[in-house]
Amino acid sequence: MKVPGLLLALFIVSLSYGQDISVEYDKDHDFTKYKTFRFGEVAVITPKDQRQVSEEQMHKWVQASISREFTSKGLTQVDSGADITISYAVGAMTRSNAGSVGPMGLTPGSMERNYMREFDQGSLIIDLNGRSNLLIWRVNATTNSTVTDAETLIDAIVAKGFKKFGKPEKKKKKK
């Protein structure tokens, strides 16, 4: 691997640190039968006064990332009559949490035992529905860090979330 490739890999690994990505799907379902996809309902959940990029740009990044992933797996994007309808919600919100540090967490000379912290939490939830409109796959990702390159973060989440899509599950050997 060349040095730029190694740096890119380290960058992507650092982006995934602090992320929580869960993938839910039926492991007995045959995902290789799906050949087409389209986008359904989409939403940006970041409050308008807190957006750092436009809603159109965010949709462009998410849809381009998903389209690349599914196209690389042999699926074709269509306008209607698709085997899979993709819906998603993406955005960030300011969150806060509070708690007690307990007696061992005190700073010398301080009697303050409580803390409050504000942070930005990003979310990307992607649902795949089959022709019968039943949920067949869900990617749910959250991150508690502010990332300056949201497009790269979206690409990393999509790649990890659909890594096993379309691949038959390996059969475990019986003993």
Secondary structure, DSSP 8 states (H G I E B T S, - for coil): --HHHHHHHHHHHHHHTTEEEEEEE-TTS-GGG--EEEEEEEEE-S-GGG-SS-HHHHHHHHHHHHHHHHHHTT-EE-SSS-SEEEEEEEEEEEEEEEEE--GGG--TT----EEEEEEEEEEEEEEEE-TTS-EEEEEEEEE-S--S-HHHHHHHHHHHHTTTTTS--------
